[in-house]
Amino acid sequence: MYEAAVNYWAVLVSALVFFAIGAIWYGPVFGKAWRDAMGMKEEDLEAQKAEVNMVKSFGLMFLGSIIMTLTLAHLMGYMAFVFPDASAISNGLTSGFWVWFGFILAYLLTAPAFENRPWSYVFINGGYWLVGTLVSGVILGLWR
């Protein structure tokens, strides 16, 4: 059985970049729009920040970033084996897109269906995950 080769340094760097994209995405770029999509006011968000253990929250988010980039690295290793003539960037973008489309977007579509979230919630969160998986795929592809 073929075992995909994984560059764990690339996984770590990719996860850090994915995490940094989130800080920018949910901060200055779409922070207010995300808060509105969550149905929160500024004071609600500040109260939640005071109640939540931010070290735990960011730690879990970083763990999720590691899991996602590690999974993407394995998938890309198999893709490189099956399609040896594909470029590293093509492999990264293709793998990142299909991970996003097949798993992340499919999951996010449950938000308006069952959680009564607006479509803006799906677009903001889905956009973050799309950009994050594509950038991670490129980093992982170039750093094989």
C-alpha positions in Angstrom: 0.0 0.0 0.0 1.2 3.5 -0.9 1.8 5.8 2.1 1.8 9.5 1.2 4.9 11.4 2.2 4.1 14.4 4.4 6.4 17.3 5.1 5.4 18.1 8.7 7.2 21.5 8.7 5.0 22.5 5.7 2.0 21.3 7.6 3.0 23.4 10.6 3.7 26.5 8.5 0.5 26.0 6.5 -1.5 25.7 9.7 0.0 28.9 11.1 -0.8 30.8 7.8 -4.3 29.3 7.8 -4.7 30.6 11.4 -3.3 34.0 10.5 -5.8 34.3 7.6 -8.5 33.7 10.1 -7.3 36.5 12.3 -7.4 38.9 9.4 -10.6 37.5 7.9 -12.6 37.6 11.1 -10.9 40.8 12.3 -10.6 43.8 10.0 -11.9 42.3 6.8 -15.2 40.6 7.8 -15.4 40.9 11.6 -18.4 43.2 11.7 -20.2 41.3 9.0 -19.5 38.0 10.8 -20.8 39.5 14.1 -24.0 40.6 12.3 -24.4 37.2 10.7 -24.2 35.7 14.1 -26.9 38.0 15.3 -24.7 39.7 17.9 -24.1 43.3 18.9 -20.7 44.7 19.8 -21.5 44.5 23.5 -22.6 40.9 23.1 -19.3 40.0 21.5 -17.4 41.8 24.2 -19.4 40.0 26.9 -18.7 36.7 25.2 -15.0 37.4 25.0 -15.0 38.1 28.8 -16.7 34.7 29.4 -14.7 32.5 27.0 -11.3 31.1 27.7 -9.5 32.6 24.6 -6.4 30.5 25.1 -8.6 27.4 24.9 -10.6 28.8 21.9 -7.6 29.7 19.9 -5.8 26.5 20.9 -8.7 24.5 19.5 -8.8 26.6 16.4 -5.1 26.0 15.8 -5.6 22.3 16.4 -8.3 22.3 13.8 -5.9 24.1 11.4 -3.3 21.4 12.0 -5.8 18.6 11.4 -7.1 20.2 8.2 -3.6 20.9 6.8 -2.3 17.4 7.8 -5.4 15.8 6.1 -4.8 18.0 3.0 -1.1 17.1 2.9 -2.0 13.4 2.9 -4.6 13.8 0.2 -2.1 15.8 -1.9 0.5 13.1 -1.4 -1.9 10.6 -2.9 -2.9 13.0 -5.7 0.8 13.5 -6.6 1.1 9.7 -6.8 -2.0 9.3 -9.0 -1.3 12.3 -11.2 2.5 12.6 -11.2 2.6 15.1 -14.1 0.4 17.7 -12.3 2.3 20.7 -11.0 2.6 21.3 -7.3 0.4 24.4 -7.5 -2.2 22.6 -9.5 -2.3 19.7 -7.1 -2.6 22.1 -4.1 -5.4 24.2 -5.6 -7.3 21.2 -6.9 -7.0 19.3 -3.6 -7.8 22.4 -1.5 -10.9 23.2 -3.6 -12.3 19.7 -3.4 -11.7 19.4 0.4 -13.5 22.8 0.7 -16.3 21.9 -1.6 -16.9 18.3 -0.5 -16.6 18.7 3.2 -16.5 22.3 4.4 -19.2 23.8 2.1 -21.4 20.7 2.5 -21.2 21.2 6.3 -21.7 24.9 6.2 -24.9 24.5 4.2 -26.5 23.0 7.3 -26.3 26.5 9.0 -29.2 28.1 7.1 -31.0 24.8 6.9 -31.1 23.9 10.6 -29.5 26.7 12.6 -31.5 29.6 11.0 -28.3 31.4 10.1 -28.4 33.9 7.2 -26.6 33.1 3.9 -24.0 35.8 4.8 -22.8 33.4 7.5 -22.2 30.7 4.9 -20.5 33.2 2.6 -18.2 34.6 5.3 -17.2 31.3 6.8 -17.1 29.5 3.5 -15.0 32.2 2.0 -12.5 31.9 4.9 -12.3 28.1 4.5 -12.0 28.4 0.7 -9.1 30.9 0.9 -7.5 28.9 3.7 -7.6 25.6 2.0 -6.4 27.0 -1.3 -3.5 28.9 0.3 -2.6 25.8 2.4 -2.7 23.6 -0.7 -0.3 25.9 -2.5 2.1 26.0 0.5 2.0 22.2 0.9 2.4 21.7 -2.8 5.4 23.9 -3.1 7.1 22.6 0.0 7.0 18.9 -0.7 
